[in-house]
Amino acid sequence: MTRHRPLALLVTHGALGEELVRTVESILGHLTEVTTLSNSGLSADALRAAIEERILEVPAAQPLVLFTDLAAGSCGIASRRVDVAGRPVRRLTGVNLPMLLEFFHYRDTMPLDELTARLETKGKAGITVF
Amino acid sequence: VPILLARIDDRLIHGQVAHGWGRALRPTLMAIVSDALRARPDDAALYLLAAPEGCEACVVSVGEAAAPEFLARAEAARTILLFPGTADALLLAEAGVPLPEVNVGGLHVAPGRREALPWVWLDDDDIARLRRLAALGSRVEARDLPTNPPCALEDILGRVNS
C-alpha cells in the first residue's frame, strides 16, 4: 500500500499562515505540499466553504492536517464546522513554529494519529515561562 | 564516521542547524568548539538546550577538540562541529585536525565587516582565516541550508570585494 505524505493546510488570520510557512522555509529550506488560506475578507460561511473546497482538491486518500490559529476565532470555528467528506483530515488549533517544525520533520515517517498527538505535545512544550 | 559538518555560524545551535541540517544529516552529537563559550558555562547551557531530540550536545575548547579523546568520541558518533567564528575553526585546523569541508553558515553584520551574502559578513581577518583554511586543505563554502546551493570561497570573496 502506498503511504501518502500528509499535506498541511494553514487556515489563519491575515497573512499569519503565509509568514509561518516562509519562516519554516528559512529554517528547513523549500517546502512542498503545504498551502495556506487566509480568513481576510471572508464571512464565516465563505471561510468554511473555502476550506471544504481545499479539502476536495486533495486526492481522496491523501491525509490533510488542517492547522488553525485561534481555537475560538473564525478560523478555528470554521475548521470545526467543515464537512470533511470522509477524507483523512486532522484538525489542530494554536499553530506555532515548534508544531510546524515537528510536522515537516516527521510527516513522512510517522503514522498520522501519532504525528498529530506529537504536534500537540511539541506545540505546547514550545511554550515556557522563565 | 568522519565529521559530518564543520560549520561557522555565530548563532551556533539554532533552528537551521537543529532542524535543517539535523534532518538531512541525522547527527547524534553537536559539539560547539569555542574557547570563549567554554569559559561561560551559563551561556553554554542555553545553547545546549537547543540541541534536537536524540542528539547530544557539548561545548569544548579548541584544545579539547584537538585531543584524541574528543576526536574518538566525535568519530564514534555522527558529529556536527560548530564554531562561533572563523578564529576557532582555523585554530582547530592549525592544531592538526583536518576539516575537509568548512561550511560558512552565518556571520552577521559587525563593525568592519562587509557583506558577501545577507547572512555572511566578513572583515579582513575573517577573509585571511578562510583563505588559510583553504590553504590547509579545507573546501570552504557558504551555505545556509542543505537544500540551498553552496557558494564557493572565491565567489564569497568576490562578492565582498565587488
Interface residues (C-beta under 8 A of the other chain):
Chain A: S26 I27 L28 G29 H30 L101 H105
Chain B: G15 Q16 H19 G20 R23 L145 P146 T147 N148
